[in-house]
Amino acid sequence: MTTTDSPLTGREIALSWIIWGAQAGNLADAYSNLEAIAASQAADAVIAVRFVAASDTHTRVGFLSGESIETRTVYQGYGTAVRYS
């Protein structure tokens, strides 16, 4: 399902599809990932953009060093890419 109710241009939307970016360590990189994907698919714009923050946890076990747990926040963006008529 896509959303195509953008009052920004007043132009008719010919095509819309969902896009999502790769996980990133910060919001700026998540936005850049989404922007690059939209450009690679010849989208005119991305509307209804959302960002999701999640915890990424890794447990490492070393023979001599023991166990360590690392947690970081990752971000991923998604939205509706559109191509205008």
Phi and psi in degrees as GROMACS dihedral restraints (atoms count N, CA, C in turn):
[ dihedral_restraints ]
;  ai    aj    ak    al  type     phi  dphi    fc
    3     4     5     6     1  -123.6    20    10
    4     5     6     7     1   158.2    20    10
    6     7     8     9     1  -108.6    20    10
    7     8     9    10     1   132.2    20    10
    9    10    11    12     1  -128.6    20    10
   10    11    12    13     1    26.3    20    10
   12    13    14    15     1  -100.3    20    10
   13    14    15    16     1    64.1    20    10
   15    16    17    18     1  -103.8    20    10
   16    17    18    19     1   119.0    20    10
   18    19    20    21     1   -83.9    20    10
   19    20    21    22     1     8.2    20    10
   21    22    23    24     1   -67.2    20    10
   22    23    24    25     1   -39.1    20    10
   24    25    26    27     1  -113.2    20    10
   25    26    27    28     1   -24.2    20    10
   27    28    29    30     1    72.7    20    10
   28    29    30    31     1     6.8    20    10
   30    31    32    33     1   -92.2    20    10
   31    32    33    34     1   150.6    20    10
   33    34    35    36     1   -75.7    20    10
   34    35    36    37     1   138.3    20    10
   36    37    38    39     1   -90.6    20    10
   37    38    39    40     1   124.0    20    10
   39    40    41    42     1   -87.9    20    10
   40    41    42    43     1   -32.0    20    10
   42    43    44    45     1  -152.8    20    10
   43    44    45    46     1   141.5    20    10
   45    46    47    48     1  -142.1    20    10
   46    47    48    49     1   149.1    20    10
   48    49    50    51     1  -157.8    20    10
   49    50    51    52     1   157.9    20    10
   51    52    53    54     1   -83.5    20    10
   52    53    54    55     1   136.3    20    10
   54    55    56    57     1  -129.2    20    10
   55    56    57    58     1   155.8    20    10
   57    58    59    60     1  -146.6    20    10
   58    59    60    61     1   149.4    20    10
   60    61    62    63     1   -98.2    20    10
   61    62    63    64     1   172.8    20    10
   63    64    65    66     1   -76.5    20    10
   64    65    66    67     1   162.0    20    10
   66    67    68    69     1   -63.8    20    10
   67    68    69    70     1   142.8    20    10
   69    70    71    72     1  -138.0    20    10
   70    71    72    73     1   159.3    20    10
   72    73    74    75     1   -81.2    20    10
   73    74    75    76     1   -12.2    20    10
   75    76    77    78     1  -150.7    20    10
   76    77    78    79     1   166.9    20    10
   78    79    80    81     1   -66.3    20    10
   79    80    81    82     1   -36.0    20    10
   81    82    83    84     1   -61.8    20    10
   82    83    84    85     1   -43.4    20    10
   84    85    86    87     1   -68.7    20    10
   85    86    87    88     1   -37.4    20    10
   87    88    89    90     1   -62.1    20    10
   88    89    90    91     1   -41.4    20    10
   90    91    92    93     1   -64.9    20    10
   91    92    93    94     1   -43.6    20    10
   93    94    95    96     1   -62.1    20    10
   94    95    96    97     1   -40.4    20    10
   96    97    98    99     1   -59.9    20    10
   97    98    99   100     1   -45.6    20    10
   99   100   101   102     1   -64.8    20    10
  100   101   102   103     1   -42.3    20    10
  102   103   104   105     1   -62.3    20    10
  103   104   105   106     1   -42.6    20    10
  105   106   107   108     1   -65.7    20    10
  106   107   108   109     1   -40.5    20    10
  108   109   110   111     1   -65.6    20    10
  109   110   111   112     1   -42.9    20    10
  111   112   113   114     1   -61.0    20    10
  112   113   114   115     1   -43.9    20    10
  114   115   116   117     1   -64.4    20    10
  115   116   117   118     1   -39.3    20    10
  117   118   119   120     1   -67.6    20    10
  118   119   120   121     1   -20.1    20    10
  120   121   122   123     1  -104.8    20    10
  121   122   123   124     1    14.0    20    10
  123   124   125   126     1    59.3    20    10
  124   125   126   127     1    37.9    20    10
  126   127   128   129     1   -78.8    20    10
  127   128   129   130     1   145.0    20    10
  129   130   131   132     1   -82.3    20    10
  130   131   132   133     1   -28.3    20    10
  132   133   134   135     1  -162.2    20    10
  133   134   135   136     1   164.2    20    10
  135   136   137   138     1  -124.2    20    10
  136   137   138   139     1   124.1    20    10
  138   139   140   141     1  -117.7    20    10
  139   140   141   142     1   166.1    20    10
  141   142   143   144     1    53.8    20    10
  142   143   144   145     1    47.5    20    10
  144   145   146   147     1   -77.1    20    10
  145   146   147   148     1   138.2    20    10
  147   148   149   150     1  -133.0    20    10
  148   149   150   151     1   149.4    20    10
  150   151   152   153     1  -121.9    20    10
  151   152   153   154     1   139.5    20    10
  153   154   155   156     1  -117.5    20    10
  154   155   156   157     1   133.3    20    10
  156   157   158   159     1  -107.9    20    10
  157   158   159   160     1   136.3    20    10
  159   160   161   162     1  -142.4    20    10
  160   161   162   163     1   158.8    20    10
  162   163   164   165     1   -89.8    20    10
  163   164   165   166     1   135.7    20    10
  165   166   167   168     1  -116.8    20    10
  166   167   168   169     1   110.8    20    10
  168   169   170   171     1  -113.6    20    10
  169   170   171   172     1   131.9    20    10
  171   172   173   174     1  -123.8    20    10
  172   173   174   175     1   134.5    20    10
  174   175   176   177     1  -110.3    20    10
  175   176   177   178     1   126.8    20    10
  177   178   179   180     1  -117.6    20    10
  178   179   180   181     1   136.1    20    10
  180   181   182   183     1  -123.1    20    10
  181   182   183   184     1   123.6    20    10
  183   184   185   186     1  -113.9    20    10
  184   185   186   187     1   147.5    20    10
  186   187   188   189     1   -59.4    20    10
  187   188   189   190     1   -45.9    20    10
  189   190   191   192     1   -98.4    20    10
  190   191   192   193     1   -28.6    20    10
  192   193   194   195     1   -89.4    20    10
  193   194   195   196     1   -11.5    20    10
  195   196   197   198     1    83.0    20    10
  196   197   198   199     1  -155.5    20    10
  198   199   200   201     1  -104.2    20    10
  199   200   201   202     1   139.3    20    10
  201   202   203   204     1  -133.3    20    10
  202   203   204   205     1   142.9    20    10
  204   205   206   207     1  -118.4    20    10
  205   206   207   208     1   127.6    20    10
  207   208   209   210     1  -120.1    20    10
  208   209   210   211     1   127.8    20    10
  210   211   212   213     1  -125.9    20    10
  211   212   213   214     1   134.7    20    10
  213   214   215   216     1  -139.8    20    10
  214   215   216   217     1   158.4    20    10
  216   217   218   219     1   -91.1    20    10
  217   218   219   220     1   132.5    20    10
  219   220   221   222     1  -119.8    20    10
  220   221   222   223     1   153.6    20    10
  222   223   224   225     1  -124.3    20    10
  223   224   225   226     1   146.8    20    10
  225   226   227   228     1  -142.4    20    10
  226   227   228   229     1   136.0    20    10
  228   229   230   231     1  -107.7    20    10
  229   230   231   232     1   151.5    20    10
  231   232   233   234     1  -148.7    20    10
  232   233   234   235     1   159.4    20    10
  234   235   236   237     1  -174.8    20    10
  235   236   237   238     1  -173.5    20    10
  237   238   239   240     1  -105.7    20    10
  238   239   240   241     1   115.5    20    10
  240   241   242   243     1   -83.4    20    10
  241   242   243   244     1   141.8    20    10
  243   244   245   246     1  -132.0    20    10
  244   245   246   247     1   150.8    20    10
  246   247   248   249     1  -123.8    20    10
  247   248   249   250     1   124.5    20    10
  249   250   251   252     1   -83.0    20    10
  250   251   252   253     1   156.6    20    10
